Amino acid sequence: MKKTARIAGIAFLLALIIPVLSTVFVYSRLTVPGNTAAMANNIMANEFLFRIGIASDLIVVITGIVLVLALYSILKTVHRNLALLALLFKLVEGVLITVIVLGNYFALLILTGQTSLTAVEPEHIQALAGLFLTMRFSLFAIPMIFTGLGFMVIFSLFYRSKYIPKILSGFGILSYVLIFLYALITIFSPDYASILIIQVICWAPSCIFELIIGLWLLVKGVKESEQVLSVASS
């Protein structure tokens, strides 16, 4: 249990740090809001940097799978069916992110001429590829739905089990409710999702929480003596 908790703690920290670094050092340098052609040109001029971004996204997917498997191993004795449900949500999230990353890679192949579309004018190809890449943020709203649902279930089980302090579990539930709501806002009202204060309110708690829970699981682990076996799971 303690070893598994440490693995989960490391995965939590990596799942927080890698996307932040990728956003700051890769995508923020390539993205040109509202100008798909300029973004396409940026990517062609910084092809290797964009490939690093794609690789980092795939590492995040792998880290997420390791994380949810570790959490499932910890929580399956609390309520196996709910732990399986959370596992399913997180696996769906991983599949959806992988599809988005594959789309980004395909767009890169088009821009670099490794995939030819002879029936389409080059400027149109760049515009279409740039459009898809600029939609990256909006597309991530779909897997975020499953991120929020999966972690809401996971930290509800932590709250029930007392493996970690209840206040920490409650903070986790609140954090991922906000992520879930932000994903819905992005889908139904993208203009509101782009407002800075809404982004801060919805994202800051989860960033703080993932740092805290990652360090907590890495250093303190879980309280095995307070393990709860659910009658409902039997």
HELIX and SHEET records of a PDB file:
HELIX    1   1 LYS A    2  SER A   22  1                                  21    
HELIX    2   2 THR A   23  TYR A   27  3                                   5    
HELIX    3   3 SER A   28  LEU A   30  1                                   3    
HELIX    4   4 THR A   36  ALA A   45  1                                  10    
HELIX    5   5 GLU A   47  LEU A   75  1                                  29    
HELIX    6   6 ARG A   80  LEU A  111  1                                  32    
HELIX    7   7 PRO A  122  THR A  134  1                                  13    
HELIX    8   8 ARG A  136  LEU A  139  1                                   4    
HELIX    9   9 ALA A  141  SER A  161  1                                  21    
HELIX   10  10 LYS A  166  PHE A  188  1                                  23    
HELIX   11  11 PRO A  190  ALA A  193  1                                   4    
HELIX   12  12 LEU A  196  VAL A  219  1                                  24    
HELIX   13  13 GLU A  224  GLU A  226  5                                   3    
HELIX   14  14 VAL A  231  SER A  233  5                                   3    
END                                                                             
